[in-house]
Amino acid sequence: MKHCTCEPAATSVQRSLAEQSRYRFADWHNLPKPRWRDALKALASPATRVHRYRNLRSAIFYDAIDDVDCKERP
């Protein structure tokens, strides 16, 4: 004899699979739209960072050489 609170096994399996897939798969709906400014910034940032590091290294080198060569300056 079945009680009215029991549900068939197939329905419970389908429900558990639906709940698992909700958390397992990424939500591709309502994604934020990329802006051109952000995309260009992401493309240019590595080159800009390398340029800054190269300039920083050169500036430190030239300051050190200037300190060695021009000791008479205060």
C-alpha positions as YAML, in Angstrom:
chain: A
units: angstrom
residues:
- id: 1
  name: MET
  ca: [0.00, 0.00, 0.00]
- id: 2
  name: LYS
  ca: [1.37, 3.41, -1.01]
- id: 3
  name: HIS
  ca: [0.99, 6.54, 1.01]
- id: 4
  name: CYS
  ca: [0.19, 9.81, -0.68]
- id: 5
  name: THR
  ca: [3.47, 11.34, 0.54]
- id: 6
  name: CYS
  ca: [5.58, 8.84, -1.43]
- id: 7
  name: GLU
  ca: [6.67, 9.83, -4.88]
- id: 8
  name: PRO
  ca: [7.81, 7.48, -7.61]
- id: 9
  name: ALA
  ca: [11.51, 6.73, -7.77]
- id: 10
  name: ALA
  ca: [11.88, 8.17, -11.30]
- id: 11
  name: THR
  ca: [10.51, 11.55, -10.23]
- id: 12
  name: SER
  ca: [12.84, 11.79, -7.25]
- id: 13
  name: VAL
  ca: [15.84, 10.92, -9.43]
- id: 14
  name: GLN
  ca: [14.88, 13.55, -11.99]
- id: 15
  name: ARG
  ca: [14.44, 16.14, -9.27]
- id: 16
  name: SER
  ca: [17.84, 15.39, -7.72]
- id: 17
  name: LEU
  ca: [19.54, 15.55, -11.14]
- id: 18
  name: ALA
  ca: [17.89, 18.90, -11.84]
- id: 19
  name: GLU
  ca: [19.13, 20.29, -8.52]
- id: 20
  name: GLN
  ca: [22.68, 19.05, -9.13]
- id: 21
  name: SER
  ca: [22.84, 20.46, -12.65]
- id: 22
  name: ARG
  ca: [21.70, 23.85, -11.37]
- id: 23
  name: TYR
  ca: [24.86, 24.14, -9.28]
- id: 24
  name: ARG
  ca: [27.19, 22.25, -11.58]
- id: 25
  name: PHE
  ca: [26.76, 24.28, -14.76]
- id: 26
  name: ALA
  ca: [27.60, 27.94, -15.10]
- id: 27
  name: ASP
  ca: [24.80, 30.43, -15.57]
- id: 28
  name: TRP
  ca: [25.25, 31.85, -19.06]
- id: 29
  name: HIS
  ca: [22.16, 34.05, -18.79]
- id: 30
  name: ASN
  ca: [22.34, 37.69, -17.78]
- id: 31
  name: LEU
  ca: [26.10, 38.00, -18.16]
- id: 32
  name: PRO
  ca: [27.50, 41.52, -17.91]
- id: 33
  name: LYS
  ca: [28.20, 43.02, -21.30]
- id: 34
  name: PRO
  ca: [31.90, 43.73, -21.90]
- id: 35
  name: ARG
  ca: [32.81, 47.32, -22.57]
- id: 36
  name: TRP
  ca: [35.39, 48.29, -25.16]
- id: 37
  name: ARG
  ca: [37.33, 50.32, -22.63]
- id: 38
  name: ASP
  ca: [37.70, 47.32, -20.32]
- id: 39
  name: ALA
  ca: [38.66, 45.02, -23.18]
- id: 40
  name: LEU
  ca: [41.34, 47.39, -24.48]
- id: 41
  name: LYS
  ca: [42.64, 47.96, -20.97]
- id: 42
  name: ALA
  ca: [42.99, 44.20, -20.46]
- id: 43
  name: LEU
  ca: [44.88, 43.89, -23.75]
- id: 44
  name: ALA
  ca: [47.19, 46.84, -23.13]
- id: 45
  name: SER
  ca: [47.94, 46.34, -19.44]
- id: 46
  name: PRO
  ca: [50.75, 43.74, -19.81]
- id: 47
  name: ALA
  ca: [52.62, 45.91, -22.31]
- id: 48
  name: THR
  ca: [52.12, 49.00, -20.15]
- id: 49
  name: ARG
  ca: [53.38, 47.15, -17.08]
- id: 50
  name: VAL
  ca: [56.52, 45.95, -18.87]
- id: 51
  name: HIS
  ca: [57.13, 49.48, -20.15]
- id: 52
  name: ARG
  ca: [56.87, 50.89, -16.60]
- id: 53
  name: TYR
  ca: [59.25, 48.26, -15.22]
- id: 54
  name: ARG
  ca: [61.76, 48.92, -17.98]
- id: 55
  name: ASN
  ca: [61.60, 52.66, -17.36]
- id: 56
  name: LEU
  ca: [61.89, 52.16, -13.60]
- id: 57
  name: ARG
  ca: [64.98, 49.98, -14.06]
- id: 58
  name: SER
  ca: [66.53, 52.57, -16.37]
- id: 59
  name: ALA
  ca: [65.72, 55.41, -13.99]
- id: 60
  name: ILE
  ca: [67.28, 53.57, -11.04]
- id: 61
  name: PHE
  ca: [70.37, 52.78, -13.11]
- id: 62
  name: TYR
  ca: [70.79, 56.38, -14.28]
- id: 63
  name: ASP
  ca: [70.28, 57.71, -10.73]
- id: 64
  name: ALA
  ca: [72.96, 55.36, -9.43]
- id: 65
  name: ILE
  ca: [75.40, 56.33, -12.18]
- id: 66
  name: ASP
  ca: [74.65, 60.00, -11.57]
- id: 67
  name: ASP
  ca: [75.36, 59.54, -7.84]
- id: 68
  name: VAL
  ca: [78.70, 57.88, -8.61]
- id: 69
  name: ASP
  ca: [79.77, 60.38, -11.29]
- id: 70
  name: CYS
  ca: [78.65, 63.59, -9.61]
- id: 71
  name: LYS
  ca: [79.73, 63.23, -5.99]
- id: 72
  name: GLU
  ca: [80.29, 66.97, -5.54]
- id: 73
  name: ARG
  ca: [76.55, 67.74, -5.81]
- id: 74
  name: PRO
  ca: [74.77, 67.94, -2.44]
...
